[in-house]
Amino acid sequence: MFEIFLIASIWLFLAIISTIVANKLKISIALIEIIIGAIFGYIAIELNFVENIHANSEWLRFVASSGAILLTFLAGAELEPEALKKRFNEVSVVGIIGFLAPFIGASLISYYFLQWDLRASLLVGVALSTTSMAVVYSVMLEYGFNKTLFGKGVLGACFINDLGTVIALGLIFSPFTFKTVIFIVVVVLLIFILNPITEFLTKHFAYKTAAIRTKWILFIMFATGALAVWSGSEAVLPAYILGMVLAGIINKDHLFIRRLRTLTIGFLTPFYFLRAGFLMSIPAIISYPIIFLVLFIAKVISKIFGLYPVIRKFRENTNEKWYYTLLMSTGLTFGTISALFGLTNGIITNDQYSIIVAVVIASAVIPTLIANKFFLPSHLLEKPLIDEELSQEEN
């Protein structure tokens, strides 16, 4: 236990440093945690103590995964179904194009320009087609865009984008088995029964029994996460869907959702973001800089050229259009998951994996830094404009 506590304290110390740096530079904490994690990983390699950090230990992977699951759940809980219905065309079109453009672009460039084999090229397309729900939601939450319909639209488009990534990964590389059917049936069943059960627990026990709603949500997240992994899917997918299902109930109690955010962002997500940066191999990038740049440009440029013309149809303000486009160009969770899937199943090599993960993480950092520095639509955070936006949507 001594070793676990010591290692946990090191990661949390890095999280504290990240918070201070993010505050000084006025940059999203999630992005700084990734950068600090990458620097720490490089130092660990140079000083030969990578193994002592246990970045791939089961307990650390569990804590980091729990952070990704709960952060994804909270992102889903921000998306009220009514708000999504009003923006269905925007969310669906932007999400689908956000998946297809980089999937096609990165796959073709990997196959014809880099001369990778077909399966590896398709895996690259899947990994680079993602949008990082974890990063986008963290940024939305930090600046307050999660309270605006603009932010809800961006999060909705992220969900559609990542849903396309998960479906593509499954259809191209994973067989559709009875486990997949069971997983889908259980999730569909929960969509119908989760609300009434949660309402019953809230009504009869929420204010009498200590934190029963938190325990209930954690139980559902871990149980469905286990089922998702068992079926060959990813644990964060049901978390997002069930977050949307429970949005109406959760958002009624602002104190409860603040406590859940505190647990998630204060304790769990630092492990996720720091570890994501730590796993990025800076030496691999240095060894293959051209491949890294080609894949990074393939992802970001294909996203921008695919999305900006579409987003222009839904947004008039220049900052809103570019902010929307750049945030949709990020990647992290599903990108690294797809890359790890490819490595585990022998689709890509260790060097290819390192480059893909580096590109995915770079895409989480660079577009978001540019978006927050030059295109932040701060006018949307002014209360009168939010009220006006809501009023226009209702009309």
N, C-alpha and C positions, 0 to 999 in steps of 0.2 A: 504493500500500500504506500510505503514511503516514496517509491519511484513514481507511482501514478500521481500522487499529490504534488510532487516536485515538478513533473512535466506539465501538469495542469496549471501550476502557478507560473511557469515560463510562458505558456500560451496566453494566459490572461494578462501577464505583464506586457506582452506585445500588443494585446488589445487596448490596454491603457495608453501605451505610447501612440497607437494608431488614432485613438480618440483625440488626444492632445494635438497631434499633427493635423488631423482633419479639421479641428476647430481653428487652428492658426491659419491654415491655408484656405479655409472655407470650401472644402471639398468633401464629398460624400464619405462617410466613415467606412462603408463597405469597400470602396475602391482603395482607400488607404490601407485597409487591412490586407487586401490582396497584394498590394505593392510591398508592404512590410513583410508579409509572409514570403514573397519571392526573394527579397533581399536576405532574409533570415535563412532561407533554404540555400542560397548561394554561399553564404558564410559557412553554413554547416558542411557543405561539400568541400569548401576550401580548407577548413580546419579538421575535416574528417571526423565529424561527430553526428552524421546524419542518423545512424542507427540508434544513437542515444536519445533522439527526440521521439522515436516511435510514432511517426506520422501515420503509419499504416496499421497501428495496433487496433484491435477490435473495439476497445472502449472509446478511443478517440474518433474512430470512424462512426461509431454509434452516436456520439454526442454531436459530431458535425452533421451527420445525416438527420438527426432530430431537429437541428436548427434549420436545415433546408426544408424539412417537412412542415414544421410549424410556421415558418416564414411564408411558405407557399399557401398554407391554410389561411393565414391572415390576409394574404393577397386576394384569395378567393372570397373571403368574407367582406372585402371592400366593394365587391361587385354586386350591387343590388340587382336582382333580375329585371326589375322595371327599368333601371337605367340602361341595361344592356339591350333590352327590347327596343328602346328608343334609338339606339345606336347600332342596331344589328347589321345594317349594310356596311357601315364604316368598319366595325370590328371584324366582320367576316372577310371582307375584301382585303383590308390591310393585313390581316393575319395570314390569309392564304398566299398572297403575293410575297409577304415576308418570309414564308417558308420556301416557296417554289423558286424564287429568283436566286438565292444563294445555293440552294440544293443543285439546281441545274448548272449554274455558273462554276461553282467549286468542283463539281464532279467532272465537267468537261475539261477544265484547266488541269486538274490532277491527271486525267487520263491522257490527254493529247499533248500537254506542255511538259508536265513532270514525268510522263511515261510510267506512271504507277499502273498496276493491273486494275481490272474492272471492279473487283470487289472492294479493293482498297480505295479506289476513286469514289465509289458510291458511299462508302463509309465516311470519307472526308466530306462529301456533300451533305450527308445526314448530320454529322457533327457540327458543321459550320452553318447549317440552316437555322439554328436555334436563336431564340431571343432569351436573355437571362431574366426570368421572372424574379429571381432573388435580388439581383442588382437593381432592376427597374423598380421593384416595390420598395426596396430600401431607400432609393432616391426619392420616390414619391412620398414616402412616409416622412423622410427627413425634411423636405421642403414644404410639405403640406398639400401636394397635388392630389394625394389620395382622397381628399375631401371634395375635389372638383370633378365635374363630368369629363373634363379633358383627361384627367388622370385615370378615371375609370375606363375611358375608352382605350387608352394606351395599354392598361393592364388586360383588358378584354382581348385586344389584338395579340398581345403576348401569349395569352392562353391558346388562342386558335393556332398561332404560329408553332408553339411547342407541341400542341396536340398533333399537328401534321408531322413533326419530327418523330414523335413516339410511334405513330402509325407507320411511317416509312421504315423506321428501324425494325419494327415487328414484321412487316410484310416482306421486306427484302432479305432479312437475315434470320428471323426467328420463325419457326413453324407455328401455325395456328393449331393449338391442341385443345383438349377438353379442359385443361387448366385455364386457358384463356377464356373459354366459355363460362366457367365457374366464376372467374374474376368479374367479368362483365355483368353476369346475373346478380352477383352480390352487390356491386356498386349501384346498379339500377334499382335494386330492392331498397337499398339505403336511401336513395334519393326520395323515395316515397314514405319511408317510415322514420327517418332520422329526425325530422322536425317534430312530429308528435311526441316521440320519446324524450327528446331534449326539453320540450315544453313541459312535459310531466315532471321530469327531474327538477327543472328550474322552479316550477310552481310549488312543489312539495318539499324540496330539500335544499334549494340554492342558498337560502338565507338562514338555514338551521344547521347544516352540516358543512364542515370546513372544506371549501374549495371543490365541491363535488362536480361543478361544471368543468373545471380545469381537468380533473381526473377523468371525467367522461370523454372530453375531447381528446386527451392524450391516449386514452384507451382506443378510441375509434381510429385515430391517426396511426397508431402502431399496429393495430389489428389489420386494417386495410393495407398498410404498408407491407406487412408480412405477406398478405395474400397477393399483393401486386408482385413482389419479388419472386414468390413461389410460382406465379403464373408466367414469369418471364418479362413482366412490365417493370415500371419504376415506382418507387414508393411515393414520390411527390405528386404523381398524376391524380390518384384518388383524393389526396389532400386538397388539391385545388378545387376539384369538383364539389367535394363535401363542404368546403369553405363557402362556396357560392350557395349551396343548399341552406346552410345555417346563417347566412348573412342577415336575414331579417330578424332572427332571434338575438344574435350576438350584438348587433348594432343598437339594440334597445338599451343596453347597459354599458355606457361609456367607461365606467370605472373598471368593469370586468375586462373589457378588451384592452384597456391601458395596462392592466396587470399582466395579461397574457403577452402583450408586446414587450413589457419589461423582462419577463422570463426569457422570451425568445431572443431579443436583441441584446439584452444585458449579459446573458450567460451562454446561449447556444450558438447563435450565428457567428460570433467572433472565431470560434473553432472552425466553422465551415469556411469562412472567407480566408482566414489565415492559412489554413491547410491547403486550400485551393491554390494560393500563391506559392506556398512552400513546395508543392508538387511540380511547379513549373520549372523546367530545367534550363537555366540561363546558359550553361555550357552547350546544350544542344542547339540553342538559338544561335550562339556564336559559331558553332561548327557548320550550321546550314542556314546562313543568313538569307540567301537568295530564295530558298524554298519557303522559309518563314515569311518573307516579304510578299512573295507571290500568293501564298494562301491567304495571308491577312488582307491583301488588296482584293483578292477574289471574293472574300466574304463581304467586306465593307462596301466595296464599289458595287457589287451586284445587289446588295441590300439597298443602297442609296438610289441607284438607277431604277430599281424595281419599285421602290416604295414612294420616293418623292413625288413622281407624277400622280400617283394614286392619292396620296395624302393631300395634295393640292386641291383635290376635288371636295375635300371635307373641311379644310382649314384655310383661312384667308391670311391670317397674321404670319409674317415671315418667320418670327422666332418660334411660333407654335409648330409650323411645318418642319423646320429643321430639328427642333428639339424632339419631336415625335419620331422623325426619321432616324436620328442618331441613337436614341434610346432603343429603337427596334433593331439597331445594328449590333447591339451587345450580345454576348453569349457567355454562358458559364455552366450552369447545372447540367442540362441535358447534353451540352457539348462534351463536357468531360466524361459524363456517363457513357455516351456513345463511343468515345475514344477508348475508354476502358473496356467496353464490350468488345470492340474490335481487337484490342490487344489480347484479351483473355481467350478469345475464340480463334486466334491465329490469323485474323484478317489483315492486320497491319503489324509492322515490326516495332521494336522498342524505340528506335530513332523516330519513326513515323509518328508513334504515339506521343513522344515528347514534343515534337514540332506542332502537332495538332492541338495538344493541350496548351502549349504556349500561345498559339494563335487565338484559341478560344478565350484564354485569360486576357490577352492583350486587347481583344475585342470588347471585353468587359470594362477595361480601364480607359482606353484612348477615346472611343466615341463619347463616353459619358463625361470625361473630363472636358472635351471640346464643347459638348452640349451645355454643361453647367457653366462653363466659363464665358461662352460667347452667345448662346441662344436661349438662356433661361427665360421662359415666359412669365416673369414675375407679376405682370399685370393680372394674371389669373388668380393670384393669391389675395388680391384686394377684395374685401367682402362684398362691396356693392356690385362688382363685376361678376362674382360668383352667383350672387342672387339673380342678376340679370340673365346669366347663362342658364340657370335653372328655370327661370321664368320662360325663356325662349324655348327651352326643350319641352316644357309642359304645354305650351301653346302649339 
